[in-house]
Amino acid sequence: MTTIKFTQPITVDHIARIEGKAGIEVQINDKKEVEVKVNIFEGPRLFESIVIGKSVEEATAVFPRVCSFCAAAHKITGLLAAEDAIGLQVSEQTSKIRELMYIGDMIESHALHLFLLALPDFLGYPDGISMGKEHPSVIKAALQLKDLGAIIQTITGSRYIHQENALMGGFGKIPTKAKLNEIIKLLHDSKDVSTVALEQFAKYELWEEVSSERLHLALEPKNDVYGIIGEKIKASDGTSFNANEYMKNIEERVVPHSFAKHSSYKGKRFTTGALSRITLFNSLLNDKSKELYSNYNNFIDANNPLSNNIAQAIELSYFIDRAEELTLDILENYKDEQRIKPTFKEGIGYAVTEAPRGLLAYMISVNDEGKVTKADIITPTAMFLAQKEVDLKKMTESMIEKGVEDPSEISKKLETIVRSYDPCVSCSVHVTKLRK
């Protein structure tokens, strides 16, 4: 196979806003047969090995370092798995404050992805800074929502990344009523801009070329409240399994072109994330978000990855409302309680939550001294990588059939699709190589 190499690096602004290194490699032979690989060439970070031998409490402080974008997601999922391992039940208030902190992560992550990483592709700008010069109100909304999410995490977790106030058994210090009321005011002030991203993305048609049938997996929400905590994973084929059985149901395999593993469910590739959540559980949205889902339904195709942007934008509005509901509940039933200090025993714990990008699964095994003996983590990006390669292949084939030969034109389309997934490699940088 003869090859012509083409490389188009992503801009420095994007690199500054996304951790990790990844690329797309497309090979096209003389018969116009296409092979696509998403290369994850950032080296392995070995968090599962790093924590072995450490106290489980120390391990829960290490896990958030997996990702600064989703530190709260890793923090809380790690805590839930650790507590499950030793049979520790936390208070109802602790669960609510953790959910509030997690929602802060959702709001901040969705705002950064939608406005600064994905939207410039559709508005025709190389980066968010260039876009902001001509669309200042959009950037203002982005920063307001980003700050909202960060402040929620700071108030609940003592800092906006790697939240050290969240501990096994509870919190080092419960947020004061004054700080919780500050959150209420910020949430109220942000409602006017909660749908700005949705309105922007709805100006653009979905690319039908990339639409193909796919399997969705999402966590069935606890207590029928759309969100991030649950005990059962549901698939769009009608099957389901308990979250503590994820290692038996989600298979991982090593692929030669990537430091990230590929995942499958019952031998099939699948996807996860906001589009999966809203596809499977849109009936659990609150009234306002249900109305948004209905009004923008033409832009939600469960088989099109570009719809993930619309799904995230609807979630952005929903999570602002949910955060307000939670905070008011915490204030009404406020207790200045102490955390439950863990008593260690040998055990294995599991937890699966809904991170901004999809299912996040943890397993932690501890001995009777509270030392970690084994750990397992599967991140959302590792789960949807295989499906993403299929989407990129389909788009490339469609463009070739239409006679498109300009590598830069193909590259631009492929990178837009990848960004719509909102991957985290530890999040991702995309560089496309087209070989013909």
C-alpha positions in Angstrom: 0.0 0.0 0.0 1.5 3.3 -1.0 1.0 6.2 1.4 0.8 9.9 1.3 1.0 11.5 4.8 -1.0 14.5 5.8 -0.7 16.0 9.3 -2.9 18.9 10.6 -2.2 19.7 14.3 -4.9 21.0 16.5 -4.3 24.6 17.7 -2.4 25.5 20.8 -5.5 26.9 22.4 -7.2 23.5 22.1 -4.2 21.7 23.5 -4.2 24.1 26.5 -7.8 23.1 27.2 -7.5 19.3 26.8 -5.2 17.0 28.5 -3.6 14.0 26.7 -2.3 13.1 23.3 -4.3 11.2 20.6 -4.6 11.1 16.9 -6.5 9.7 14.0 -4.9 7.6 11.3 -6.8 6.9 8.1 -5.5 4.4 5.5 -7.1 4.2 2.1 -6.0 1.6 -0.5 -6.4 1.6 -4.2 -9.9 0.0 -3.9 -11.0 2.9 -1.7 -11.2 0.6 1.3 -10.8 2.6 4.5 -9.2 1.7 7.8 -9.4 4.1 10.7 -7.4 4.0 14.0 -7.7 6.4 16.9 -4.2 6.3 18.2 -3.8 7.1 21.9 -0.1 7.7 22.2 0.0 9.3 25.6 1.9 6.9 27.8 0.1 4.8 30.4 -0.3 6.4 33.8 -0.7 3.3 35.9 -3.1 4.6 38.6 -4.4 1.1 39.3 -0.9 0.0 40.2 0.2 3.2 42.0 -2.4 2.8 44.7 -1.6 -0.9 45.6 -0.2 -1.0 49.1 -1.5 2.4 50.0 -4.2 3.0 52.6 -7.5 3.1 50.9 -8.1 6.6 52.3 -4.9 7.8 50.6 -6.0 6.0 47.4 -9.2 8.0 47.3 -7.0 11.1 47.3 -4.9 9.8 44.4 -7.8 8.8 42.1 -8.9 12.4 41.3 -5.5 13.0 39.8 -6.5 10.9 36.9 -8.2 13.9 35.4 -8.5 17.6 36.2 -11.6 17.9 34.0 -13.4 15.2 36.0 -11.6 15.2 39.4 -14.9 15.2 41.3 -16.2 12.2 39.3 -13.1 10.2 40.1 -13.1 11.3 43.7 -16.7 10.3 44.4 -16.6 7.1 42.4 -13.5 6.1 44.3 -15.1 6.9 47.6 -18.2 4.9 46.8 -16.1 1.9 45.8 -13.9 2.2 48.9 -16.9 2.5 51.2 -18.6 -0.5 49.5 -15.4 -2.6 50.1 -15.7 -2.1 53.9 -19.5 -1.9 54.2 -19.6 1.8 55.2 -22.9 3.5 54.8 -22.9 7.3 54.7 -25.6 9.8 55.9 -28.3 11.0 53.6 -26.9 14.5 53.8 -23.4 13.3 52.7 -25.0 11.6 49.6 -26.7 14.9 48.7 -23.7 17.0 49.1 -21.6 14.6 47.1 -24.2 14.7 44.3 -24.1 18.5 44.4 -20.3 18.4 44.1 -20.6 16.0 41.2 -23.1 18.2 39.5 -20.7 21.1 39.8 -18.3 18.9 37.8 -21.0 18.2 35.2 -21.8 21.9 34.8 -18.1 23.0 34.5 -17.1 20.2 32.2 -20.1 20.5 29.9 -19.6 24.3 29.7 -16.0 24.0 28.8 -16.6 21.3 26.2 -19.6 22.8 24.5 -18.5 26.4 24.3 -14.7 26.3 24.0 -13.9 22.9 22.4 -16.9 21.9 20.2 -18.7 25.1 19.3 -15.7 26.7 17.4 -15.9 23.8 14.9 -19.5 24.8 14.0 -19.0 28.5 14.0 -15.9 28.2 11.9 -13.2 29.3 14.3 -9.9 27.6 15.1 -10.4 28.2 18.8 -12.5 29.7 21.5 -10.5 32.9 21.8 -11.0 33.7 18.1 -14.7 32.9 18.4 -15.0 35.2 21.4 -13.8 38.2 19.5 -17.0 38.1 17.3 -19.3 36.3 19.8 -18.5 37.8 23.2 -21.9 37.0 24.7 -21.3 33.3 24.0 -17.9 33.4 25.7 -19.4 35.3 28.6 -22.0 32.6 29.1 -19.3 29.9 28.9 -17.2 31.5 31.6 -20.2 32.2 33.8 -21.3 28.6 33.7 -17.7 27.3 34.0 -17.3 29.5 37.1 -20.6 28.3 38.5 -19.5 24.6 38.4 -16.1 25.4 39.8 -17.5 27.4 42.7 -20.0 24.6 43.6 -17.0 22.2 43.7 -15.0 24.6 45.8 -17.7 25.2 48.4 -18.5 21.5 48.7 -15.0 20.0 48.3 -12.8 22.8 49.6 -11.1 23.3 46.2 -12.3 23.1 42.7 -10.1 20.2 41.6 -9.0 17.2 43.7 -11.5 17.9 46.3 -9.8 17.0 49.6 -12.8 17.9 51.8 -14.7 14.8 50.5 -13.6 11.8 52.6 -14.6 8.3 53.3 -17.6 8.5 55.5 -18.5 12.1 54.8 -16.9 15.5 54.7 -14.1 17.1 56.6 -16.3 20.1 57.0 -19.9 20.6 56.0 -20.5 23.7 53.8 -22.0 26.5 55.9 -25.5 27.7 55.2 -24.1 31.0 54.0 -22.0 29.2 51.4 -25.0 27.1 50.3 -27.1 30.2 49.9 -24.3 31.6 47.8 -24.7 28.6 45.5 -28.5 29.3 45.3 -27.9 32.9 44.1 -25.3 31.8 41.5 -27.6 29.1 40.2 -30.5 31.6 39.9 -28.2 34.1 38.1 -27.1 31.4 35.7 -30.5 30.3 34.5 -30.7 33.0 31.8 -27.6 31.6 30.1 -28.3 27.9 30.7 -29.7 27.4 27.2 -27.2 29.5 25.2 -25.2 26.5 24.1 -28.4 24.6 23.0 -29.5 27.6 20.9 -26.1 27.8 19.2 -25.8 24.1 18.3 -29.4 23.9 17.1 -28.5 26.2 14.2 -26.6 23.4 12.5 -27.8 20.2 10.9 -26.6 16.8 11.9 -24.3 15.1 9.4 -26.4 12.1 8.2 -23.2 10.5 6.8 -22.0 9.6 10.3 -25.3 8.2 11.6 -25.4 4.4 12.1 -27.0 2.0 14.6 -25.2 1.7 17.9 -25.6 0.3 21.3 -26.0 2.7 24.3 -25.1 2.0 27.9 -26.0 4.2 30.8 -26.6 4.0 34.6 -30.2 3.6 35.6 -30.7 6.6 38.0 -31.4 5.9 41.6 -34.9 6.9 42.9 -36.0 7.8 39.3 -34.1 11.1 39.4 -32.2 11.7 36.2 -28.6 12.0 37.1 -25.3 10.3 38.1 -25.8 7.8 40.9 -27.3 4.3 40.5 -26.8 0.6 41.0 -27.8 -0.9 37.6 -26.5 -0.4 34.1 -29.0 -0.5 31.3 -28.4 -1.1 27.6 -30.5 0.1 24.6 -31.0 -3.5 23.5 -33.2 -4.0 26.6 -30.6 -5.9 28.7 -29.2 -4.7 32.0 -26.8 -5.8 34.7 -25.9 -4.7 38.3 -23.1 -2.1 38.5 -21.1 -4.4 40.8 -20.9 -6.9 38.0 -19.4 -4.5 35.5 -16.1 -6.5 35.3 -18.1 -9.6 34.2 -20.1 -7.7 31.5 -17.7 -5.0 30.1 -14.8 -6.6 28.4 -11.5 -4.8 27.8 -8.9 -5.6 25.2 -5.5 -4.2 24.3 -5.2 -2.8 20.8 -1.7 -2.4 19.2 -2.2 1.3 18.2 -3.4 2.7 21.5 -2.3 2.9 25.1 -6.1 3.0 25.9 -7.9 -0.3 25.9 -11.1 -0.9 23.8 -14.2 -2.1 25.5 -17.2 -4.2 24.5 -20.5 -5.5 25.9 -21.5 -9.0 24.9 -19.0 -8.9 22.2 -20.4 -5.6 20.7 -18.9 -2.1 20.7 -21.0 0.5 22.5 -21.1 4.1 23.4 -21.8 6.0 26.6 -22.2 9.6 27.7 -24.8 12.4 27.6 -26.5 11.1 24.4 -26.8 7.6 26.0 -28.2 9.0 29.2 -30.8 11.2 27.4 -31.7 8.4 25.0 -32.4 5.9 27.7 -33.7 8.1 30.5 -35.2 11.3 29.0 -38.5 10.5 30.7 -36.8 11.3 34.0 -35.8 14.8 33.1 -37.6 17.6 34.9 -40.4 19.6 33.3 -38.2 22.3 31.8 -35.6 19.9 30.4 -38.4 17.6 29.0 -39.7 20.7 27.2 -36.2 21.4 25.8 -35.9 17.7 24.8 -39.2 17.9 23.0 -38.5 21.2 21.3 -35.1 20.2 20.0 -35.9 16.5 19.3 -35.1 16.9 15.6 -31.5 17.5 16.6 -31.3 14.3 18.8 -30.5 11.2 16.8 -29.5 8.3 19.1 -27.3 7.0 16.2 -25.4 10.2 15.5 -22.5 11.2 17.7 -23.0 14.9 16.8 -26.2 14.7 18.9 -24.0 14.3 22.0 -23.5 18.1 21.9 -27.3 18.7 22.0 -27.7 16.1 24.8 -25.0 17.8 26.9 -26.6 21.2 26.3 -30.0 20.0 27.5 -28.2 18.4 30.5 -26.5 21.7 31.3 -29.9 23.3 31.8 -31.2 20.3 33.8 -28.2 20.1 36.2 -28.5 23.8 37.1 -32.1 23.1 38.1 -31.2 19.9 39.9 -28.4 21.6 41.8 -30.9 24.2 43.0 -33.3 21.5 44.2 -30.5 19.7 46.0 -29.1 22.8 47.7 -32.5 23.9 48.9 -33.1 20.4 50.3 -29.7 20.4 52.1 -30.5 23.8 53.6 -33.9 22.7 54.8 -32.6 19.6 56.5 -29.2 21.0 57.4 -27.0 19.1 60.0 -23.6 20.2 61.0 -22.5 16.5 61.3 -19.2 14.7 61.6 -18.1 12.2 59.1 -18.3 8.5 60.0 -14.7 7.3 60.4 -14.1 4.0 58.6 -13.4 0.7 60.3 -11.4 -1.4 58.0 -11.9 -5.0 57.1 -11.1 -7.2 54.1 -13.4 -6.7 51.2 -14.0 -5.8 47.5 -16.0 -2.7 46.6 -17.6 -1.6 43.3 -19.0 1.7 42.1 -20.2 2.9 38.7 -21.3 6.5 38.2 -22.2 8.8 35.3 -19.2 11.1 34.7 -19.7 14.0 32.2 -18.4 11.7 29.4 -20.3 8.6 30.4 -19.9 5.5 32.6 -17.0 5.6 35.1 -16.4 2.2 36.8 -14.2 1.5 39.8 -13.3 -1.7 41.7 -11.2 -1.6 44.9 -10.0 -4.5 47.0 -8.7 -3.9 50.5 -7.2 -6.1 53.3 -8.1 -6.0 57.0 -5.5 -3.2 57.5 -7.2 -1.0 55.0 -4.5 -1.3 52.4 -5.4 -1.5 48.7 -4.6 -4.9 47.2 -6.1 -4.4 43.8 -7.9 -1.7 41.8 -9.6 -1.5 38.4 -10.8 1.6 36.6 -12.6 1.9 33.3 -13.2 5.4 32.0 -15.8 6.5 29.5 -13.4 7.2 26.7 -12.0 3.7 26.9 -15.6 2.5 26.5 -16.6 4.4 23.4 -13.2 4.4 21.5 -14.2 1.3 19.4 -17.5 2.9 18.3 -15.8 6.2 17.6 -13.5 4.5 15.1 -16.5 3.1 13.3 -18.0 6.6 13.0 -14.8 8.0 11.6 -14.6 5.2 9.1 -18.1 5.8 7.9 -17.6 9.5 7.5 -14.4 9.0 5.5 -16.0 6.5 3.2 -18.9 8.9 2.6 -16.6 11.7 1.7 -14.6 9.5 -0.6 -17.7 8.4 -2.4 -18.6 12.1 -2.9 -15.3 12.6 -4.6 -13.6 14.6 -1.7 -9.9 14.3 -2.1 -8.6 17.2 0.0 -7.0 15.7 3.1 -7.6 18.9 5.1 -11.3 18.8 4.4 -11.6 15.1 5.5 -9.4 15.9 8.6 -11.6 18.7 9.7 -14.8 16.6 9.6 -13.2 13.7 11.5 -11.8 16.0 14.2 -15.2 17.6 14.6 -16.8 14.1 15.2 -14.1 13.2 17.7 -14.6 16.4 19.7 -18.4 15.8 19.7 -17.7 12.7 21.7 -16.0 14.9 24.3 -13.2 12.4 24.9 -10.7 12.5 27.7 -7.5 10.6 27.1 -6.7 12.1 29.9 -8.9 14.1 27.7 -7.5 14.4 24.2 -5.5 16.3 21.5 -6.4 15.3 18.0 -3.9 15.2 15.1 -5.1 13.6 11.9 -3.0 11.6 9.5 -4.5 10.7 6.2 -2.7 8.0 4.2 -3.6 7.1 0.7 
